[in-house]
Amino acid sequence: MYAILDIETTGGQFNEEGITEIAIYKFDGHEIVDQFISLVNPEIPIQPFVVKLTGINNAMLASAPKFYEIAKRIIEITTDCILVAHNADFDYRILRTEFRRLGYDFSQKTLCTVELSKKLLPEQPSHSLGKLVRALGIPMTDRHRASGDALATVKLFQILLEKDTHKEIIQNFVKLKVEKGLAPKLVEIIQDLPTKTGVYYIYNQKGDLIYVGKSKNIKKRINQHFTGITTSAKKIQAEVFTVTYEETGSELVALLKESQEIKIHKPRYNRAQRKNIFQWALYPEMDTNGYLNLKLQKADGRKKEITSFTSLDEGKNLLFKITEKYHLCQKYTGLYQTKNACFAYTIKECDGACMGLLPPAEYNSRVTNFISHYAFENQNMVLLDRGRSSSERSAILIENGIYKGYAFYDLNYQITNMDILKNILIPMQNNRDTKNIIQAYLRRQKNPKLLQF
């Protein structure tokens, strides 16, 4: 859990400033679960330049609560949380100073979004809050007011969580849980999980990531792990200490993210998934008569494939569909083994390539039409899918045929702006698996939403 805050002060000499406004949003990594916003009477005058910057003046604070009146609420909302702020050293110092004046030692772990953004968004020319949110397409209101700045920091932090492919931020969260002591019961872990699409991460009490998975219903899938009777399920049940998750909304994003996370982190109980799950592939092959054949074979990394499949049946199903759609010959797609005419020719559903009646050039153009449709080499496109909420969409970027990554964007912003898309993009690895995952998804979708550029 994170307590994301922003504090406005009176200005003045170091350690003599007073708080004029505070906003804290309790954030579970996915959504805001609690909030506290209040003006504060600092009992000292506000510096004129601060009045001009924030719009908060002495008259506004005359009837506001003093710090000691809101201190208990601050402790309640920040307990067992990591404090997050843009320039956290400043906000944390101010908060500790105010509590010290009350004789209370306020101590929390902190994360600074300035430092995180420098590490995770190094390409940005400025890491000030105002310039960052504009570059990332984050809507912002009430700049230089605690609630507006804190809410913008929440949205920035969410993007930084997504950009943190090595899970360093989450590791801090897990360590905080470990420090608290005993692991919760399995039923307590399940209660905190959503019934939504995403990727989940299972950790042991040492904070080691032991399993990564994806599901359309995270809670249901974790429940299956916790009630399963297989050897791997029992091992997970014995070791699990905490479960974190990332909602994706899009099943495609979840598939791509799961694939990469397993490759990066190599969790102990994902051994089977580390191997290539696409065991069958479709290859083009020219025969002695000049006809382009389609060969469904065991995947061979040394050969260039058109597309791949998780099973032989999945490959055959596609071959039947494309044979009909592109008016191909069953003999040359491997669906009918014969030295003469294919079965479709005998029922007048084949144009006779198998009998030499259709010239190789004409037949091969149909095959290359199919290949160009399924292979996105040299293509530039954005694949749009559902987001994590009704006001959000996901975007998967393919540039020059290479999968670059994904992003979530607010519907109020036009994704046709490639600069903003690239700023908020979560970079991902491009490999054979990602290509096949995207191709398999496009095969299943009747009308995928694509933006060509």
C-alpha positions in Angstrom: 0.0 0.0 0.0 1.2 3.5 -0.8 0.4 6.9 0.7 0.9 9.4 -2.1 1.1 12.9 -0.8 1.7 16.5 -1.5 2.3 19.3 0.9 2.1 23.1 0.4 4.0 25.2 2.9 4.3 28.8 4.1 7.9 29.1 2.7 10.6 30.6 4.8 13.8 29.4 6.4 14.8 25.8 6.5 12.9 23.7 9.1 10.8 26.8 10.0 8.2 26.3 7.3 4.6 25.5 8.3 2.1 23.4 6.4 -0.7 25.3 4.7 -2.3 22.3 2.8 -1.9 18.6 2.7 -3.4 15.9 0.4 -2.9 12.1 0.9 -4.2 9.5 -1.4 -4.0 5.9 -0.2 -3.2 3.8 -3.3 -3.0 0.0 -3.5 -1.1 0.1 -6.8 -4.3 0.0 -8.8 -6.8 2.4 -7.4 -7.2 5.0 -4.7 -8.8 3.3 -1.6 -8.8 6.3 0.8 -8.0 10.0 0.8 -7.4 12.9 3.1 -7.3 16.6 1.9 -7.2 19.6 4.2 -6.1 23.2 4.5 -3.9 23.6 7.6 -3.5 26.7 9.8 0.3 27.0 10.2 0.0 29.7 12.8 2.7 31.7 11.0 2.4 34.1 8.0 2.6 32.8 4.4 5.4 34.2 2.3 4.1 36.6 -0.5 5.6 34.5 -3.3 3.9 31.4 -2.0 0.5 33.2 -2.0 1.1 34.1 -5.6 2.1 30.6 -6.6 -0.6 28.6 -4.8 -3.4 31.1 -4.3 -3.6 30.2 -0.6 -3.6 33.2 1.6 -3.6 33.9 5.4 -7.4 34.7 5.5 -8.2 31.3 4.0 -6.3 29.5 6.8 -7.7 31.4 9.7 -10.5 28.9 10.4 -8.6 25.8 9.1 -7.6 23.1 11.6 -4.1 23.3 13.2 -1.7 20.4 12.5 -2.2 18.7 15.9 -5.9 18.4 15.0 -5.3 16.4 11.9 -2.2 14.5 13.1 -4.1 11.4 14.1 -5.8 11.1 10.7 -2.4 11.4 8.9 -1.1 8.6 11.0 -4.1 6.4 10.3 -4.0 6.8 6.5 -0.2 6.3 6.3 0.2 3.3 8.6 1.8 0.3 6.9 2.2 2.4 3.7 5.2 3.5 1.7 5.2 7.3 1.4 5.4 8.5 -2.2 5.9 12.1 -3.3 7.4 14.1 -6.0 10.6 15.3 -4.3 9.9 13.0 -1.3 12.7 14.3 0.8 11.0 17.7 1.1 7.5 16.4 1.9 8.8 13.8 4.4 11.1 16.3 6.1 8.2 18.8 6.6 5.9 16.0 7.9 8.6 14.7 10.3 9.3 18.3 11.5 5.6 18.9 12.3 5.3 15.6 14.2 8.6 16.3 16.1 7.0 19.5 17.4 4.3 17.4 18.8 6.8 15.0 20.5 6.0 12.2 18.1 8.7 10.3 16.0 7.0 9.9 12.6 9.0 7.3 10.6 8.0 5.7 7.2 9.7 4.2 4.2 9.6 6.7 1.2 9.8 6.6 -2.6 10.5 9.7 -4.7 8.9 10.0 -8.1 11.5 12.4 -9.2 14.2 9.8 -8.7 12.0 7.0 -10.1 11.2 9.1 -13.2 14.9 9.9 -13.8 15.6 6.1 -13.7 12.5 4.8 -15.6 12.0 7.8 -18.0 15.5 8.9 -18.7 14.6 10.3 -22.1 12.4 13.0 -20.6 14.1 16.5 -20.9 12.5 17.6 -17.6 11.4 15.7 -14.5 9.4 18.5 -12.9 5.9 17.4 -12.2 4.2 19.9 -14.5 6.4 19.1 -17.5 6.2 15.3 -16.9 2.4 15.1 -16.8 2.1 17.2 -20.0 4.6 14.9 -21.8 2.8 11.7 -20.5 -0.7 13.0 -21.4 -1.8 13.0 -17.7 -4.8 15.3 -17.1 -4.1 17.8 -14.4 -6.1 20.4 -12.5 -5.2 22.7 -9.6 -1.5 22.9 -10.2 0.4 24.0 -7.1 -2.5 22.9 -4.9 -2.0 19.8 -2.7 -4.9 17.8 -4.1 -4.1 18.5 -7.7 -0.4 17.8 -7.4 -1.0 14.7 -5.3 -3.5 13.3 -7.8 -1.2 13.9 -10.7 1.6 12.1 -8.7 -0.8 9.1 -8.3 -1.2 8.8 -12.1 2.5 9.4 -12.6 3.3 6.7 -10.1 1.0 4.3 -11.8 2.9 4.8 -15.1 6.2 4.3 -13.2 5.0 1.1 -11.7 4.2 -0.2 -15.2 7.6 1.0 -16.5 9.4 -0.8 -13.7 10.0 -4.1 -15.5 12.5 -5.4 -12.9 9.9 -4.9 -10.2 12.1 -2.9 -7.9 9.2 -0.8 -6.6 7.1 -3.9 -5.9 10.0 -5.5 -4.1 10.0 -2.6 -1.6 6.3 -3.3 -1.0 6.9 -7.0 -0.6 9.7 -6.4 1.9 7.4 -4.1 3.9 4.9 -7.0 4.1 7.7 -9.4 5.1 8.8 -7.1 7.9 5.2 -7.1 9.3 5.7 -10.8 10.3 3.4 -13.8 9.8 2.0 -14.6 6.4 -1.8 -14.2 6.0 -3.9 -17.3 5.4 -4.6 -18.2 1.8 -8.3 -17.2 2.1 -7.1 -13.7 3.2 -4.9 -13.3 0.2 -7.7 -14.3 -2.1 -10.1 -11.8 -0.6 -7.9 -8.9 -1.7 -7.7 -9.9 -5.3 -9.8 -8.6 -8.2 -12.0 -10.7 -10.6 -10.4 -8.8 -13.5 -8.0 -9.6 -16.3 -4.3 -9.2 -15.6 -1.0 -10.7 -14.5 -0.4 -12.0 -11.0 2.9 -12.5 -9.1 3.3 -15.0 -6.2 6.1 -14.4 -3.7 7.5 -16.5 -0.8 8.4 -15.1 2.6 12.0 -14.3 1.5 10.4 -11.9 -1.1 11.4 -14.2 -4.0 9.1 -14.3 -7.0 8.2 -18.0 -7.4 5.4 -17.9 -10.0 3.9 -15.6 -12.6 0.6 -16.1 -14.4 -2.1 -14.4 -16.3 -5.9 -14.8 -16.2 -9.2 -13.2 -17.3 -10.2 -13.6 -13.6 -7.2 -13.2 -11.3 -9.1 -14.2 -8.1 -10.5 -17.3 -9.6 -7.1 -18.4 -11.0 -5.3 -17.9 -7.7 -8.1 -19.8 -5.9 -7.3 -22.7 -8.3 -3.7 -22.5 -7.3 -4.6 -22.6 -3.6 -7.1 -25.5 -3.9 -5.2 -27.5 -6.5 -3.9 -31.0 -5.8 -1.0 -31.1 -8.3 2.6 -31.2 -7.1 3.2 -27.7 -8.3 0.0 -26.3 -6.7 0.9 -27.9 -3.4 4.4 -26.3 -3.5 2.9 -22.9 -4.2 0.5 -23.4 -1.3 3.3 -24.2 1.0 5.5 -21.3 0.1 3.2 -18.4 -0.8 3.5 -15.3 1.4 1.9 -12.6 -0.7 0.4 -12.1 -4.1 0.6 -8.9 -6.2 -1.1 -8.3 -9.5 -1.3 -5.8 -12.4 -4.6 -5.3 -14.1 -4.4 -5.1 -17.9 -8.1 -5.1 -19.1 -6.7 -6.5 -22.3 -6.1 -10.3 -22.5 -3.5 -9.6 -25.2 -1.5 -7.3 -23.0 -1.7 -9.9 -20.2 -0.4 -12.6 -22.5 2.5 -10.5 -23.7 3.4 -9.3 -20.2 3.3 -12.8 -18.7 5.6 -14.1 -21.5 8.2 -11.3 -20.8 8.0 -11.5 -17.0 8.7 -15.3 -17.1 11.7 -14.7 -19.3 13.1 -11.8 -17.1 12.5 -13.3 -13.7 12.6 -17.0 -14.4 10.3 -17.9 -11.4 11.0 -21.3 -9.9 7.6 -22.8 -10.7 7.3 -21.5 -14.2 9.8 -24.0 -15.6 7.4 -25.4 -18.2 6.4 -21.9 -19.5 10.1 -20.9 -20.0 10.1 -23.2 -23.0 8.6 -22.1 -26.3 4.8 -22.8 -26.1 4.5 -22.5 -29.9 5.6 -26.0 -31.0 4.1 -26.0 -34.5 4.8 -23.6 -37.3 3.8 -22.9 -40.9 6.5 -22.6 -43.5 6.4 -21.6 -47.2 8.2 -24.1 -49.6 8.5 -24.0 -53.4 8.0 -27.4 -55.1 9.6 -28.6 -58.3 6.6 -27.4 -60.4 7.0 -23.8 -59.1 4.0 -23.9 -56.7 4.3 -22.3 -53.3 3.3 -25.0 -50.7 2.4 -24.4 -47.1 4.0 -26.9 -44.7 2.8 -27.4 -41.1 5.7 -28.8 -39.3 7.4 -28.9 -35.9 8.8 -25.5 -35.1 12.4 -25.0 -36.3 14.2 -21.9 -35.1 16.6 -22.1 -38.1 13.8 -21.6 -40.6 11.6 -18.5 -41.2 8.0 -19.2 -40.4 4.8 -17.5 -41.4 3.1 -18.0 -38.1 3.1 -20.6 -35.2 0.7 -22.6 -33.2 0.4 -24.1 -29.7 -0.9 -27.4 -31.2 -1.2 -29.3 -34.5 -5.0 -29.0 -34.4 -4.8 -25.2 -34.1 -2.5 -25.2 -37.2 -4.8 -27.4 -39.2 -7.9 -25.3 -38.3 -6.2 -22.2 -39.7 -5.2 -24.1 -42.9 -8.8 -25.1 -43.5 -9.9 -21.5 -43.1 -7.3 -19.9 -45.3 -7.6 -22.6 -47.9 -11.2 -21.6 -48.3 -10.7 -17.9 -47.9 -7.8 -17.5 -50.3 -9.0 -20.2 -52.8 -5.9 -22.4 -52.2 -5.5 -26.0 -53.0 -5.7 -28.7 -50.3 -2.9 -30.6 -51.9 -0.5 -27.6 -51.6 -1.6 -26.7 -48.0 -1.0 -30.3 -46.9 -4.6 -31.1 -46.0 -5.0 -33.8 -48.7 -2.2 -36.2 -49.5 -2.4 -37.2 -53.1 -0.3 -37.4 -56.3 -3.2 -36.4 -58.4 -6.2 -34.0 -57.9 -7.2 -32.9 -54.4 -10.6 -33.8 -52.9 -11.8 -30.2 -53.3 -11.2 -30.4 -57.1 -13.4 -33.4 -57.4 -16.3 -31.5 -55.9 -15.4 -28.4 -58.0 -14.2 -26.2 -55.0 -10.6 -26.0 -56.2 -9.4 -24.1 -59.3 -7.2 -27.0 -60.3 -3.7 -25.9 -59.3 -3.2 -29.6 -58.3 -3.9 -30.5 -61.9 -1.7 -27.8 -63.4 -4.9 -25.9 -64.6 -4.1 -22.8 -62.5 -0.7 -21.3 -63.5 1.9 -21.2 -60.6 2.2 -17.4 -60.8 -1.5 -16.9 -60.2 -1.7 -19.5 -57.5 1.4 -18.2 -55.7 0.0 -14.6 -55.7 -2.9 -16.0 -53.5 -0.4 -17.6 -51.2 1.7 -14.4 -50.8 -1.5 -12.5 -50.2 -2.2 -14.7 -47.2 1.4 -14.5 -46.0 1.4 -10.7 -46.2 -1.8 -10.5 -44.2 -0.5 -12.7 -41.4 3.0 -11.5 -41.2 3.4 -7.8 -40.0 6.9 -7.4 -41.2 7.8 -3.8 -42.1 4.3 -2.7 -40.9 3.7 0.3 -38.7 0.5 -0.1 -36.6 -1.2 0.4 -33.3 -3.5 -2.4 -32.1 -6.2 -0.9 -29.8 -7.9 -3.0 -27.1 -9.8 -2.5 -23.9 -8.2 -0.8 -20.9 -8.4 -1.3 -17.2 -11.5 0.8 -16.9 -14.3 2.1 -19.1 -12.5 5.4 -19.6 -9.3 3.8 -20.7 -7.9 1.9 -23.7 -4.7 -0.1 -24.3 -2.5 0.4 -27.3 0.1 -2.1 -28.6 2.8 -0.5 -30.9 4.4 -2.3 -33.8 7.0 -0.3 -35.6 8.7 -1.6 -38.8 7.3 -5.0 -38.0 8.9 -5.0 -34.5 6.8 -5.2 -31.3 7.8 -2.1 -29.2 5.5 -2.4 -26.2 2.1 -1.3 -24.9 0.5 1.7 -23.1 -2.7 2.7 -21.5 -4.3 6.0 -22.4 -7.2 8.1 -21.3 -10.0 8.3 -23.8 -9.9 12.1 -23.6 -6.5 12.0 -25.4 -6.1 11.1 -29.0 -3.8 8.2 -29.5 -3.0 9.4 -33.0 -0.4 11.6 -31.3 2.6 9.2 -31.5 4.8 11.4 -29.3 2.6 10.9 -26.3 2.1 7.2 -27.1 5.9 6.7 -27.1 6.3 8.7 -23.9 3.9 6.5 -22.0 4.9 3.2 -23.8 6.1 0.4 -21.6 9.0 -1.0 -23.6 8.8 -4.8 -24.2 11.1 -7.4 -25.8 10.5 -8.4 -29.4 11.0 -12.1 -30.0 9.4 -15.1 -31.6 6.9 -15.6 -28.8 5.6 -12.0 -28.9 5.1 -12.2 -32.6 3.2 -15.4 -32.3 1.1 -14.2 -29.4 0.0 -11.1 -31.5 -0.6 -13.2 -34.6 -2.7 -15.7 -32.6 -4.7 -12.9 -31.1 -5.4 -11.3 -34.6 -6.5 -14.7 -35.9 -9.1 -15.0 -33.1 -10.5 -11.5 -33.5 -13.1 -10.9 -36.3 -12.5 -7.1 -36.4 -9.4 -6.0 -34.5 -9.1 -2.3 -34.1 -5.9 -1.2 -35.9 -4.4 2.2 -36.6 -2.0 2.3 -39.5 0.7 5.0 -39.6 
